[in-house]
Amino acid sequence: MSFGSDDSRQEGGKRPKGLFLAVAEGLVSALDWSGRLIAVVCLGVMFAALFVNVVLRYTLGSGITWAYEIHAILLPWLVAGGIVIATARGRHVAVSLLSNLLTGRALSVLVLIIQAAILVISLSILWSSQPILKASTFQTLATLGIKQVWGYSSLAYAFGAMAVIAGLDILQILAGKPPASQTPEASLS
C-alpha cells in the first residue's frame, strides 16, 4: 500500500501531477536505490569474505579471523536495505483483505491510517533505539576493532527511511493521489 511501487506508477498510465508529487516519487525511488546498493554491497562483501575464508582454511589450514566478525556489521545493513526496498516498493508483508474490498475514498482513508501508524511506529523505534546506539559506541569487535555502532546504525537507516516513505505517502494521499489497487496480479513480482 505504498506509492513507491513501480506497478502503481504505471497502472492506468497515470503519472503524478505537480512538482511535489514528482519530488516525492523521486525521493522514494532514491531510497529504493539506496536499499538496493546497500543490499548488493553487503551480500557481495559477505560472500567474498566467506568464500576466501573457506578457500584459505582448506588450502592453508587457517583462514582470516575477521571473516567471522564482518557479518556482525554487514548483516544488519543487509536486512535494513531489504526493509527499505520492500517499503519503497510497497512489497512488505501485509494482510490486504480489507484494502482489497475498498475502493476510492474509503481505500485512501485506510491507507492514510496505515501509513500514519507506520510513521508513528517508525519514529518511536528511532526514539527508543537511541540508548542502544549510544551504548554500542563503547562496544568494539575484537578482531576488526570496529565499533558496533556501525552495525546498529542500520536501525536508524531502516526506520528513518520507513518514516520518510510513510510521511511522503501520507502527503501524496492528502495531495489527491489515489493509492494503488491491491489486486493479486499487481502485487506479484
C-alpha positions in Angstrom: 0.0 0.0 0.0 2.8 2.4 -0.9 3.0 4.8 -3.7 6.6 3.8 -4.4 5.6 0.7 -6.2 6.6 0.5 -9.9 3.4 -1.2 -10.6 1.3 1.5 -9.1 3.0 4.2 -11.1 2.3 2.6 -14.4 -1.2 1.4 -13.6 -3.7 3.2 -15.9 -1.0 5.2 -17.4 -1.3 7.9 -14.7 1.8 9.7 -13.7 2.0 12.1 -10.7 0.9 15.6 -11.5 2.7 18.5 -10.0 6.2 19.2 -8.7 5.5 18.0 -5.2 4.3 14.6 -6.3 7.2 14.2 -8.7 9.7 15.1 -5.9 8.0 12.7 -3.5 8.2 9.9 -6.1 11.9 10.8 -6.7 12.7 10.6 -3.0 11.0 7.2 -2.7 12.9 6.0 -5.8 16.2 7.3 -4.3 15.6 5.4 -1.1 14.7 2.3 -3.1 18.1 2.5 -4.9 20.0 3.2 -1.7 18.5 0.0 -0.3 19.5 -1.9 -3.4 23.0 -0.6 -3.3 23.4 -1.5 0.4 22.0 -5.0 -0.1 24.2 -5.8 -3.1 27.4 -4.5 -1.4 26.7 -6.3 1.8 25.9 -9.6 0.1 29.0 -9.2 -2.1 31.4 -8.5 0.7 29.9 -11.2 3.0 30.0 -13.8 0.2 33.6 -12.8 -0.8 34.8 -12.9 2.8 33.2 -16.2 3.5 34.5 -17.7 0.2 38.0 -16.5 0.7 38.0 -17.8 4.3 36.8 -21.2 3.3 39.4 -21.5 0.5 42.2 -20.4 2.8 41.0 -22.7 5.6 41.0 -25.8 3.3 44.2 -24.9 1.3 46.4 -23.4 4.0 44.8 -24.8 7.2 43.9 -21.4 8.6 41.5 -18.7 7.4 41.1 -15.0 8.0 39.9 -14.3 11.5 37.9 -11.1 10.7 35.7 -13.0 8.3 33.7 -14.2 11.3 33.1 -10.7 12.6 32.3 -8.8 9.4 28.8 -10.3 9.4 28.1 -8.6 12.7 28.3 -5.3 10.8 27.0 -6.2 7.4 24.1 -8.5 8.1 22.1 -5.8 9.9 22.7 -3.5 7.0 21.6 -6.2 4.5 18.3 -6.6 6.4 17.9 -2.8 6.6 18.5 -2.5 2.9 15.8 -5.1 2.3 13.4 -3.4 4.6 13.8 -0.1 2.7 13.5 -1.8 -0.7 10.3 -3.5 0.4 8.8 -0.4 1.9 9.7 1.8 -1.1 8.0 -0.8 -3.5 5.0 -1.5 -1.2 6.1 -5.2 -1.1 6.2 -5.6 2.7 4.3 -8.4 4.4 0.7 -7.3 4.7 -2.8 -8.6 5.2 -4.7 -6.9 2.3 -8.2 -8.3 2.8 -9.8 -5.0 3.8 -7.9 -3.0 1.3 -8.9 -5.4 -1.5 -12.6 -4.8 -0.5 -12.3 -1.0 -0.5 -12.1 1.5 -3.4 -11.9 5.2 -3.9 -12.1 7.5 -0.8 -12.5 4.6 1.6 -9.3 3.0 0.4 -7.5 6.3 0.6 -8.6 6.7 4.3 -7.5 3.2 5.1 -4.1 3.8 3.5 -3.8 7.1 5.3 -4.5 5.4 8.7 -2.0 2.6 7.9 0.8 5.0 6.8 0.2 7.1 9.9 0.6 4.0 12.1 3.8 3.1 10.3 5.1 6.6 10.7 4.3 6.6 14.5 5.9 3.1 15.0 9.0 4.0 12.9 9.5 7.2 14.8 9.0 5.5 18.2 11.6 2.9 17.3 14.0 5.6 16.2 13.5 7.3 19.5 13.7 4.2 21.7 16.8 2.9 20.0 18.9 5.9 21.0 20.2 4.3 24.2 21.2 1.2 22.2 23.1 3.3 19.7 24.8 5.3 22.4 25.8 2.1 24.3 27.1 0.4 21.1 29.7 3.2 20.7 31.6 1.6 23.6 31.5 -1.9 22.1 34.3 -2.9 19.8 34.6 -6.1 17.7 37.7 -8.0 18.9 39.5 -8.7 15.6 38.4 -5.9 13.4 38.5 -3.2 16.0 35.3 -1.6 14.6 32.8 -0.1 16.9 29.5 -2.0 16.9 27.6 1.2 16.4 28.3 0.8 12.7 26.0 -2.3 12.6 23.4 -0.9 15.0 23.1 2.3 12.9 21.3 0.3 10.3 18.3 0.7 12.6 18.3 4.4 12.1 18.6 3.9 8.3 15.8 1.4 8.0 13.3 3.0 10.3 14.2 6.5 9.2 13.6 5.5 5.6 10.3 3.9 6.6 9.2 7.0 8.3 10.1 9.2 5.4 8.3 6.9 2.9 5.2 6.8 5.2 5.3 10.5 5.5 5.5 11.0 1.8 2.7 8.5 1.2 0.5 10.5 3.6 1.3 13.7 1.8 0.6 12.2 -1.5 -2.8 11.0 -0.3 -3.6 14.5 1.0 -2.5 15.9 -2.3 -5.1 13.8 -4.0 -3.1 10.9 -5.5 -5.1 7.7 -5.3 -3.5 4.6 -3.7 -2.5 1.7 -6.0 -5.1 -1.1 -6.4 -4.2 -4.1 -4.4 -5.0 -6.8 -6.9 -3.0 -10.1 -6.6 -1.7 -9.5 -10.1 -0.3 -6.1 -9.2 1.4 -7.4 -6.0 3.3 -10.3 -7.6 6.8 -9.7 -8.7 
